[in-house]
Amino acid sequence: MWKNFSPLAATMAVACSVLLGSAAQAGPVLDRVQKSATVHVCIWPDYYGITYRSPRTQQLTGLDIDLSAALGSDLRVRVELVDSSFPTLVQDLNRDRCDIAMFAVGMLPQRMAQLAFSQPYLQSDIYAVTTRSNRAVREWDDIDQPGVQVAVQAGTFMEPVMAQALKRATLVIVKPPATRERELEAGRVDVFMTDYPYSRRLLDNADWARLVAPPTPFHVVPYGYAVKQGDAEWLAVVDEFVARIKRDGRLAAAARAHGLTPALVR
């Protein structure tokens, strides 16, 4: 059996230290948002159920598309969505390409050392996706075996976790324009690792895909909204927004609409 990872307590300890470290400082983000009447929101447009741009219609849908609109409504400002990604997230926030990242950003210690986070609003374990015809991977314990090719998307939290966890299998890091699902469907990998929201993409749209869940919690990660450090006022606005959408039911409604209720943090 693989070693199980339970980083939630450690992650929240880091969160507290980050918030305390920035509490004495105030930055310009809220002033900029108010003066421009615009909030710039970073999204990753390939995150099914969260911030997903349809290749056919170019329409954006997902829980955080809905909730970014809710943030704009609460602040009474216009929302401008900015394409980002997990590898460029820190740079995009720190260089003011966007004011907030709203695409279910995993609250990992290495990210929290560089960014500030709201309270969590979603969480997910790691799941495996393989094909129904794959003979090498039928259950969770088949993954870390010699000869098995295990794909992860570059820049996601699965990359460092699986690099540490795998002892026998081969880790394959997939970088754009390649995608995990194309590598899997082409037979170049046996399985790819993802979270609950992204797994819905294949399970909802590909009858050849099969989900393999860990038998016990493997590496549960909380997700929050990320902002740059050093602006306690803006972080407080974002954190209160998350608290408010939990209280008034908007978070639960968005999760229900996009099939993400099991990932909710209430």
KOLGUDO-327456 format. One record per residue (C-alpha): y, z, x; residue in three letters. Coordinates in steps of 0.25 Angstrom, whole numbers. Layout:
BEGIN
+-------+-------+-------+------+
|    py |    pz |    px | type |
+-------+-------+-------+------+
|     Y |     Z |     X |  ALA |
...
+-------+-------+-------+------+
END
This chain:
BEGIN
+-------+-------+-------+------+
|    py |    pz |    px | type |
+-------+-------+-------+------+
|     0 |     0 |     0 |  MET |
|    14 |    -3 |     5 |  TRP |
|    24 |     7 |     8 |  LYS |
|    33 |    10 |    -4 |  ASN |
|    48 |    11 |    -1 |  PHE |
|    57 |    19 |   -10 |  SER |
|    71 |    17 |    -5 |  PRO |
|    79 |    22 |   -18 |  LEU |
|    82 |    36 |   -13 |  ALA |
|    86 |    31 |     1 |  ALA |
|    94 |    20 |    -5 |  THR |
|   102 |    30 |   -14 |  MET |
|   105 |    39 |    -3 |  ALA |
|   111 |    28 |     5 |  VAL |
|   119 |    24 |    -8 |  ALA |
|   125 |    38 |    -8 |  CYS |
|   129 |    38 |     6 |  SER |
|   135 |    24 |     5 |  VAL |
|   143 |    29 |    -8 |  LEU |
|   148 |    41 |    -1 |  LEU |
|   152 |    34 |    11 |  GLY |
|   161 |    24 |     4 |  SER |
|   166 |    34 |    -6 |  ALA |
|   179 |    37 |     2 |  ALA |
|   183 |    23 |     3 |  GLN |
|   189 |    14 |    -7 |  ALA |
|   190 |    -1 |    -6 |  GLY |
|   196 |   -13 |   -12 |  PRO |
|   185 |   -19 |   -21 |  VAL |
|   189 |   -13 |   -34 |  LEU |
|   204 |   -17 |   -32 |  ASP |
|   200 |   -31 |   -28 |  ARG |
|   191 |   -32 |   -41 |  VAL |
|   202 |   -27 |   -50 |  GLN |
|   213 |   -36 |   -43 |  LYS |
|   205 |   -49 |   -44 |  SER |
|   199 |   -45 |   -57 |  ALA |
|   186 |   -50 |   -51 |  THR |
|   174 |   -43 |   -46 |  VAL |
|   165 |   -52 |   -37 |  HIS |
|   150 |   -49 |   -39 |  VAL |
|   140 |   -53 |   -28 |  CYS |
|   127 |   -58 |   -34 |  ILE |
|   114 |   -64 |   -29 |  TRP |
|   112 |   -76 |   -38 |  PRO |
|    97 |   -77 |   -36 |  ASP |
|    93 |   -63 |   -41 |  TYR |
|    86 |   -66 |   -54 |  TYR |
|    89 |   -56 |   -65 |  GLY |
|   101 |   -50 |   -57 |  ILE |
|   110 |   -61 |   -53 |  THR |
|   103 |   -75 |   -54 |  TYR |
|   109 |   -89 |   -55 |  ARG |
|   101 |   -98 |   -62 |  SER |
|    98 |  -111 |   -53 |  PRO |
|    98 |  -119 |   -66 |  ARG |
|   110 |  -114 |   -73 |  THR |
|   118 |  -107 |   -62 |  GLN |
|   120 |   -96 |   -72 |  GLN |
|   120 |   -81 |   -67 |  LEU |
|   111 |   -71 |   -74 |  THR |
|   106 |   -57 |   -71 |  GLY |
|   108 |   -42 |   -73 |  LEU |
|   119 |   -42 |   -62 |  ASP |
|   126 |   -54 |   -68 |  ILE |
|   127 |   -47 |   -81 |  ASP |
|   132 |   -34 |   -74 |  LEU |
|   142 |   -41 |   -65 |  SER |
|   148 |   -46 |   -78 |  ALA |
|   148 |   -31 |   -83 |  ALA |
|   155 |   -27 |   -70 |  LEU |
|   166 |   -37 |   -72 |  GLY |
|   168 |   -33 |   -86 |  SER |
|   169 |   -18 |   -83 |  ASP |
|   179 |   -21 |   -72 |  LEU |
|   186 |   -31 |   -81 |  ARG |
|   186 |   -41 |   -70 |  VAL |
|   179 |   -55 |   -68 |  ARG |
|   166 |   -56 |   -61 |  VAL |
|   164 |   -66 |   -49 |  GLU |
|   150 |   -67 |   -45 |  LEU |
|   147 |   -70 |   -30 |  VAL |
|   134 |   -76 |   -25 |  ASP |
|   128 |   -66 |   -14 |  SER |
|   115 |   -62 |    -9 |  SER |
|   108 |   -50 |    -3 |  PHE |
|   109 |   -55 |    11 |  PRO |
|   125 |   -57 |     9 |  THR |
|   127 |   -45 |     0 |  LEU |
|   133 |   -36 |    10 |  VAL |
|   142 |   -46 |    16 |  GLN |
|   147 |   -52 |     2 |  ASP |
|   151 |   -38 |    -2 |  LEU |
|   158 |   -33 |    11 |  ASN |
|   165 |   -46 |    12 |  ARG |
|   170 |   -45 |    -2 |  ASP |
|   163 |   -58 |    -7 |  ARG |
|   160 |   -49 |   -19 |  CYS |
|   164 |   -35 |   -24 |  ASP |
|   150 |   -31 |   -29 |  ILE |
|   136 |   -36 |   -27 |  ALA |
|   128 |   -36 |   -41 |  MET |
|   114 |   -41 |   -39 |  PHE |
|   105 |   -29 |   -38 |  ALA |
|   107 |   -26 |   -24 |  VAL |
|    97 |   -17 |   -18 |  GLY |
|   102 |    -4 |   -13 |  MET |
|    96 |    -4 |     1 |  LEU |
|   101 |     5 |    12 |  PRO |
|   105 |    -7 |    21 |  GLN |
|   113 |   -12 |    10 |  ARG |
|   119 |     1 |     6 |  MET |
|   123 |     3 |    21 |  ALA |
|   133 |    -9 |    19 |  GLN |
|   136 |    -9 |     4 |  LEU |
|   139 |     1 |    -7 |  ALA |
|   131 |     1 |   -20 |  PHE |
|   132 |     6 |   -35 |  SER |
|   121 |    14 |   -41 |  GLN |
|   108 |     7 |   -43 |  PRO |
|   107 |    -1 |   -56 |  TYR |
|    93 |    -8 |   -53 |  LEU |
|    81 |    -5 |   -44 |  GLN |
|    69 |   -13 |   -41 |  SER |
|    56 |   -12 |   -33 |  ASP |
|    51 |   -23 |   -24 |  ILE |
|    42 |   -33 |   -32 |  TYR |
|    33 |   -45 |   -27 |  ALA |
|    33 |   -58 |   -33 |  VAL |
|    21 |   -68 |   -30 |  THR |
|    14 |   -79 |   -37 |  THR |
|     3 |   -78 |   -47 |  ARG |
|    -6 |   -87 |   -38 |  SER |
|    -3 |   -79 |   -25 |  ASN |
|   -16 |   -73 |   -20 |  ARG |
|   -11 |   -65 |    -9 |  ALA |
|    -2 |   -56 |   -17 |  VAL |
|    -8 |   -50 |   -30 |  ARG |
|    -3 |   -36 |   -29 |  GLU |
|     7 |   -28 |   -21 |  TRP |
|    -2 |   -24 |   -10 |  ASP |
|    -5 |   -38 |    -7 |  ASP |
|     9 |   -41 |    -2 |  ILE |
|     9 |   -34 |    11 |  ASP |
|    -3 |   -42 |    16 |  GLN |
|    -5 |   -51 |    28 |  PRO |
|    -2 |   -65 |    25 |  GLY |
|     7 |   -62 |    13 |  VAL |
|    21 |   -68 |    13 |  GLN |
|    31 |   -59 |     7 |  VAL |
|    45 |   -65 |     4 |  ALA |
|    58 |   -57 |     2 |  VAL |
|    72 |   -63 |    -1 |  GLN |
|    81 |   -61 |    12 |  ALA |
|    91 |   -50 |    10 |  GLY |
|    84 |   -43 |    -2 |  THR |
|    80 |   -29 |    -1 |  PHE |
|    65 |   -34 |    -1 |  MET |
|    67 |   -40 |    13 |  GLU |
|    68 |   -27 |    21 |  PRO |
|    59 |   -19 |    12 |  VAL |
|    48 |   -29 |    14 |  MET |
|    50 |   -31 |    28 |  ALA |
|    47 |   -16 |    30 |  GLN |
|    36 |   -16 |    20 |  ALA |
|    27 |   -28 |    23 |  LEU |
|    17 |   -25 |    34 |  LYS |
|     7 |   -36 |    33 |  ARG |
|    14 |   -47 |    24 |  ALA |
|    24 |   -57 |    29 |  THR |
|    38 |   -55 |    25 |  LEU |
|    46 |   -68 |    21 |  VAL |
|    61 |   -67 |    20 |  ILE |
|    66 |   -78 |    10 |  VAL |
|    80 |   -83 |    13 |  LYS |
|    88 |   -92 |     4 |  PRO |
|    87 |  -103 |     0 |  PRO |
|    72 |  -100 |    -1 |  ALA |
|    68 |   -90 |   -12 |  THR |
|    57 |   -80 |   -13 |  ARG |
|    51 |   -87 |   -26 |  GLU |
|    51 |  -101 |   -20 |  ARG |
|    44 |   -96 |    -7 |  GLU |
|    34 |   -89 |   -16 |  LEU |
|    32 |  -101 |   -25 |  GLU |
|    30 |  -110 |   -13 |  ALA |
|    19 |  -101 |    -8 |  GLY |
|    27 |   -97 |     5 |  ARG |
|    26 |   -83 |     2 |  VAL |
|    16 |   -74 |    -6 |  ASP |
|    26 |   -65 |   -13 |  VAL |
|    40 |   -61 |   -13 |  PHE |
|    47 |   -47 |   -15 |  MET |
|    58 |   -45 |   -24 |  THR |
|    64 |   -35 |   -34 |  ASP |
|    62 |   -34 |   -49 |  TYR |
|    74 |   -42 |   -53 |  PRO |
|    71 |   -54 |   -44 |  TYR |
|    56 |   -54 |   -48 |  SER |
|    60 |   -57 |   -62 |  ARG |
|    65 |   -71 |   -58 |  ARG |
|    51 |   -76 |   -55 |  LEU |
|    43 |   -68 |   -65 |  LEU |
|    53 |   -73 |   -76 |  ASP |
|    53 |   -88 |   -71 |  ASN |
|    40 |   -91 |   -63 |  ALA |
|    26 |   -89 |   -70 |  ASP |
|    20 |   -90 |   -56 |  TRP |
|    26 |   -77 |   -51 |  ALA |
|    20 |   -63 |   -51 |  ARG |
|    26 |   -50 |   -48 |  LEU |
|    19 |   -40 |   -40 |  VAL |
|    25 |   -26 |   -41 |  ALA |
|    23 |   -14 |   -32 |  PRO |
|    13 |    -4 |   -37 |  PRO |
|    22 |     7 |   -33 |  THR |
|    37 |     7 |   -30 |  PRO |
|    39 |     0 |   -17 |  PHE |
|    54 |    -1 |   -14 |  HIS |
|    63 |     2 |   -26 |  VAL |
|    77 |    -2 |   -23 |  VAL |
|    90 |     1 |   -32 |  PRO |
|   100 |   -10 |   -34 |  TYR |
|   115 |    -8 |   -35 |  GLY |
|   128 |   -15 |   -35 |  TYR |
|   134 |   -17 |   -21 |  ALA |
|   148 |   -16 |   -16 |  VAL |
|   154 |   -15 |    -2 |  LYS |
|   156 |    -1 |     4 |  GLN |
|   169 |     6 |     5 |  GLY |
|   174 |     4 |    -9 |  ASP |
|   171 |    17 |   -17 |  ALA |
|   179 |    13 |   -29 |  GLU |
|   172 |    -1 |   -31 |  TRP |
|   159 |     6 |   -29 |  LEU |
|   162 |    16 |   -39 |  ALA |
|   166 |     5 |   -49 |  VAL |
|   153 |    -2 |   -47 |  VAL |
|   145 |    10 |   -48 |  ASP |
|   151 |    15 |   -61 |  GLU |
|   149 |     1 |   -66 |  PHE |
|   134 |     3 |   -63 |  VAL |
|   134 |    16 |   -70 |  ALA |
|   141 |    11 |   -82 |  ARG |
|   131 |    -1 |   -84 |  ILE |
|   120 |     9 |   -84 |  LYS |
|   127 |    18 |   -94 |  ARG |
|   131 |     7 |  -104 |  ASP |
|   118 |    -1 |  -104 |  GLY |
|   123 |   -14 |   -97 |  ARG |
|   114 |   -12 |   -85 |  LEU |
|   102 |   -10 |   -94 |  ALA |
|   106 |   -22 |  -103 |  ALA |
|   107 |   -31 |   -91 |  ALA |
|    94 |   -27 |   -85 |  ALA |
|    87 |   -29 |   -98 |  ARG |
|    93 |   -43 |  -100 |  ALA |
|    88 |   -47 |   -86 |  HIS |
|    74 |   -40 |   -86 |  GLY |
|    78 |   -29 |   -76 |  LEU |
|    77 |   -17 |   -84 |  THR |
|    65 |   -12 |   -75 |  PRO |
|    75 |   -12 |   -63 |  ALA |
|    86 |    -4 |   -70 |  LEU |
|    92 |     9 |   -64 |  VAL |
|    98 |    17 |   -75 |  ARG |
+-------+-------+-------+------+
END
